[in-house]
Amino acid sequence: MIGYALAFALAAAAAATMLTLWRLVLGPAAVDRILALDTLAINAIAMIVLAGILWSTPLYFEAAMLFAMVGFLTTVAFCKYLMRGNVME
């Protein structure tokens, strides 16, 4: 039963990733593209966690945490760049 749930969750995450890539390409503004990149990071984290559950290894959960931290920092850096024109002060 858990196999079916994982397959459905992976398919849903893959569909969300494809729709987010569509928004990344067709986003009318830079803010939309930054939001799409952040959503792609969240989708990737979801897929990493689902792979960790599927293969029952805790290593993937640590990788997901690292990916979440890097995704958050890149989103903040992009937003700061749009607001001020530079990242480093």
VODONU-632260 format. One line per field, with one value per residue: residue number from 0; residue in three letters; x, y, z of N, C-alpha, C in turn. Coordinates in steps of 0.2 Angstrom, whole numbers, plus 5000, padded with zeros to 4 digits. Example, Ala and Ser with C-alpha at 12.3 -4.5 7.8 and 13.67 -1.06 7.14 Angstrom:
! VODONU-632260
num [0 / 1]
residuo [ALA / SER]
n.u [5066 / 5064]
n.v [4972 / 4989]
n.w [5039 / 5035]
ca.u [5062 / 5068]
ca.v [4978 / 4995]
ca.w [5039 / 5036]
c.u [5066 / 5064]
c.v [4984 / 5000]
c.w [5039 / 5039]
END
This chain:
! VODONU-632260
num [0 / 1 / 2 / 3 / 4 / 5 / 6 / 7 / 8 / 9 / 10 / 11 / 12 / 13 / 14 / 15 / 16 / 17 / 18 / 19 / 20 / 21 / 22 / 23 / 24 / 25 / 26 / 27 / 28 / 29 / 30 / 31 / 32 / 33 / 34 / 35 / 36 / 37 / 38 / 39 / 40 / 41 / 42 / 43 / 44 / 45 / 46 / 47 / 48 / 49 / 50 / 51 / 52 / 53 / 54 / 55 / 56 / 57 / 58 / 59 / 60 / 61 / 62 / 63 / 64 / 65 / 66 / 67 / 68 / 69 / 70 / 71 / 72 / 73 / 74 / 75 / 76 / 77 / 78 / 79 / 80 / 81 / 82 / 83 / 84 / 85 / 86 / 87 / 88]
residuo [MET / ILE / GLY / TYR / ALA / LEU / ALA / PHE / ALA / LEU / ALA / ALA / ALA / ALA / ALA / ALA / THR / MET / LEU / THR / LEU / TRP / ARG / LEU / VAL / LEU / GLY / PRO / ALA / ALA / VAL / ASP / ARG / ILE / LEU / ALA / LEU / ASP / THR / LEU / ALA / ILE / ASN / ALA / ILE / ALA / MET / ILE / VAL / LEU / ALA / GLY / ILE / LEU / TRP / SER / THR / PRO / LEU / TYR / PHE / GLU / ALA / ALA / MET / LEU / PHE / ALA / MET / VAL / GLY / PHE / LEU / THR / THR / VAL / ALA / PHE / CYS / LYS / TYR / LEU / MET / ARG / GLY / ASN / VAL / MET / GLU]
n.u [5004 / 5010 / 5018 / 5011 / 5006 / 5018 / 5021 / 5011 / 5013 / 5026 / 5023 / 5014 / 5023 / 5032 / 5023 / 5020 / 5033 / 5035 / 5025 / 5030 / 5042 / 5037 / 5031 / 5043 / 5049 / 5040 / 5037 / 5031 / 5038 / 5053 / 5051 / 5042 / 5049 / 5059 / 5051 / 5046 / 5059 / 5061 / 5050 / 5053 / 5064 / 5058 / 5050 / 5060 / 5066 / 5055 / 5054 / 5067 / 5065 / 5054 / 5061 / 5070 / 5061 / 5056 / 5068 / 5071 / 5082 / 5091 / 5100 / 5096 / 5087 / 5095 / 5102 / 5091 / 5088 / 5100 / 5099 / 5087 / 5091 / 5101 / 5093 / 5084 / 5093 / 5098 / 5086 / 5084 / 5095 / 5093 / 5081 / 5086 / 5095 / 5087 / 5080 / 5090 / 5100 / 5113 / 5121 / 5131 / 5135]
n.v [4994 / 5006 / 5008 / 5011 / 5024 / 5031 / 5031 / 5038 / 5050 / 5054 / 5055 / 5066 / 5076 / 5076 / 5081 / 5094 / 5099 / 5100 / 5109 / 5120 / 5123 / 5127 / 5139 / 5146 / 5147 / 5155 / 5166 / 5182 / 5192 / 5196 / 5193 / 5183 / 5173 / 5171 / 5166 / 5154 / 5147 / 5145 / 5137 / 5126 / 5122 / 5118 / 5107 / 5099 / 5095 / 5088 / 5077 / 5072 / 5068 / 5059 / 5049 / 5045 / 5039 / 5029 / 5021 / 5018 / 5025 / 5035 / 5045 / 5053 / 5062 / 5070 / 5076 / 5083 / 5092 / 5100 / 5105 / 5112 / 5123 / 5129 / 5132 / 5142 / 5152 / 5156 / 5161 / 5172 / 5179 / 5182 / 5190 / 5200 / 5205 / 5210 / 5220 / 5229 / 5229 / 5224 / 5211 / 5210 / 5220]
n.w [5000 / 5004 / 4993 / 4982 / 4987 / 4988 / 4974 / 4968 / 4975 / 4970 / 4957 / 4957 / 4962 / 4952 / 4942 / 4947 / 4947 / 4933 / 4929 / 4936 / 4930 / 4918 / 4922 / 4926 / 4913 / 4906 / 4914 / 4917 / 4924 / 4934 / 4947 / 4947 / 4941 / 4951 / 4961 / 4955 / 4955 / 4968 / 4971 / 4963 / 4970 / 4982 / 4977 / 4973 / 4985 / 4990 / 4982 / 4985 / 4998 / 4997 / 4989 / 4999 / 5008 / 5000 / 4997 / 5010 / 5018 / 5029 / 5024 / 5013 / 5019 / 5026 / 5016 / 5010 / 5020 / 5019 / 5006 / 5007 / 5015 / 5007 / 4996 / 5002 / 5005 / 4992 / 4987 / 4996 / 4992 / 4978 / 4979 / 4987 / 4978 / 4968 / 4975 / 4979 / 4969 / 4972 / 4980 / 4990 / 5003]
ca.u [5000 / 5014 / 5021 / 5006 / 5006 / 5024 / 5021 / 5007 / 5017 / 5031 / 5020 / 5012 / 5029 / 5035 / 5019 / 5022 / 5039 / 5034 / 5021 / 5034 / 5046 / 5033 / 5031 / 5050 / 5051 / 5035 / 5036 / 5032 / 5043 / 5059 / 5049 / 5039 / 5054 / 5062 / 5046 / 5047 / 5065 / 5060 / 5045 / 5057 / 5068 / 5053 / 5048 / 5066 / 5066 / 5049 / 5057 / 5072 / 5062 / 5051 / 5066 / 5072 / 5056 / 5056 / 5073 / 5072 / 5089 / 5091 / 5105 / 5092 / 5084 / 5100 / 5103 / 5085 / 5089 / 5105 / 5096 / 5082 / 5095 / 5104 / 5087 / 5082 / 5099 / 5098 / 5080 / 5085 / 5100 / 5090 / 5077 / 5090 / 5098 / 5081 / 5078 / 5095 / 5105 / 5119 / 5120 / 5135 / 5135]
ca.v [5000 / 5012 / 5009 / 5015 / 5031 / 5034 / 5032 / 5044 / 5056 / 5055 / 5058 / 5073 / 5080 / 5077 / 5086 / 5100 / 5102 / 5102 / 5116 / 5126 / 5124 / 5131 / 5146 / 5148 / 5150 / 5160 / 5171 / 5189 / 5196 / 5193 / 5191 / 5177 / 5168 / 5169 / 5162 / 5148 / 5144 / 5143 / 5132 / 5121 / 5119 / 5114 / 5101 / 5094 / 5093 / 5083 / 5071 / 5069 / 5065 / 5053 / 5044 / 5042 / 5034 / 5023 / 5016 / 5018 / 5027 / 5042 / 5049 / 5057 / 5067 / 5075 / 5080 / 5087 / 5098 / 5104 / 5108 / 5117 / 5128 / 5132 / 5135 / 5148 / 5157 / 5158 / 5165 / 5178 / 5183 / 5184 / 5195 / 5206 / 5208 / 5214 / 5226 / 5234 / 5229 / 5221 / 5206 / 5211 / 5227]
ca.w [5000 / 5004 / 4987 / 4978 / 4989 / 4985 / 4967 / 4967 / 4977 / 4965 / 4950 / 4959 / 4963 / 4945 / 4938 / 4950 / 4944 / 4926 / 4929 / 4939 / 4925 / 4913 / 4925 / 4925 / 4907 / 4904 / 4919 / 4914 / 4928 / 4937 / 4953 / 4945 / 4940 / 4957 / 4965 / 4952 / 4957 / 4975 / 4971 / 4961 / 4976 / 4987 / 4973 / 4973 / 4992 / 4991 / 4978 / 4989 / 5004 / 4995 / 4988 / 5006 / 5011 / 4996 / 4998 / 5017 / 5020 / 5032 / 5021 / 5009 / 5023 / 5028 / 5009 / 5009 / 5024 / 5016 / 5000 / 5009 / 5017 / 5001 / 4992 / 5006 / 5004 / 4986 / 4986 / 4999 / 4988 / 4972 / 4981 / 4989 / 4972 / 4964 / 4979 / 4980 / 4964 / 4973 / 4986 / 4995 / 5005]
c.u [5004 / 5017 / 5017 / 5006 / 5012 / 5024 / 5017 / 5010 / 5022 / 5029 / 5017 / 5017 / 5032 / 5030 / 5020 / 5028 / 5039 / 5030 / 5025 / 5039 / 5043 / 5032 / 5037 / 5051 / 5046 / 5033 / 5036 / 5037 / 5048 / 5056 / 5045 / 5044 / 5058 / 5057 / 5046 / 5053 / 5064 / 5055 / 5049 / 5061 / 5064 / 5051 / 5054 / 5067 / 5061 / 5051 / 5062 / 5070 / 5058 / 5055 / 5069 / 5068 / 5056 / 5062 / 5075 / 5079 / 5088 / 5096 / 5101 / 5089 / 5089 / 5102 / 5097 / 5086 / 5095 / 5102 / 5091 / 5086 / 5098 / 5098 / 5085 / 5087 / 5099 / 5092 / 5081 / 5090 / 5097 / 5085 / 5081 / 5093 / 5093 / 5080 / 5083 / 5100 / 5111 / 5117 / 5124 / 5135 / 5142]
c.v [5006 / 5013 / 5013 / 5023 / 5034 / 5035 / 5038 / 5050 / 5058 / 5058 / 5065 / 5078 / 5082 / 5082 / 5093 / 5103 / 5104 / 5109 / 5122 / 5128 / 5129 / 5138 / 5149 / 5151 / 5155 / 5166 / 5178 / 5193 / 5192 / 5190 / 5184 / 5171 / 5166 / 5165 / 5155 / 5144 / 5141 / 5137 / 5125 / 5118 / 5115 / 5107 / 5096 / 5091 / 5087 / 5077 / 5068 / 5065 / 5058 / 5047 / 5041 / 5037 / 5028 / 5018 / 5016 / 5019 / 5034 / 5047 / 5055 / 5063 / 5072 / 5079 / 5084 / 5093 / 5103 / 5108 / 5113 / 5123 / 5132 / 5135 / 5142 / 5153 / 5160 / 5163 / 5172 / 5182 / 5186 / 5190 / 5201 / 5209 / 5212 / 5220 / 5231 / 5234 / 5226 / 5216 / 5208 / 5219 / 5230]
c.w [5000 / 4997 / 4982 / 4980 / 4987 / 4978 / 4965 / 4969 / 4973 / 4959 / 4951 / 4959 / 4956 / 4941 / 4941 / 4947 / 4937 / 4925 / 4932 / 4934 / 4919 / 4916 / 4925 / 4918 / 4904 / 4909 / 4916 / 4918 / 4931 / 4944 / 4952 / 4944 / 4946 / 4961 / 4962 / 4954 / 4964 / 4975 / 4968 / 4966 / 4981 / 4983 / 4974 / 4980 / 4993 / 4988 / 4982 / 4995 / 5002 / 4992 / 4994 / 5009 / 5007 / 4997 / 5006 / 5020 / 5023 / 5028 / 5017 / 5013 / 5025 / 5021 / 5008 / 5013 / 5021 / 5010 / 5001 / 5011 / 5011 / 4997 / 4996 / 5005 / 4997 / 4984 / 4990 / 4995 / 4982 / 4974 / 4983 / 4983 / 4968 / 4968 / 4978 / 4974 / 4965 / 4979 / 4991 / 4997 / 5007]
END
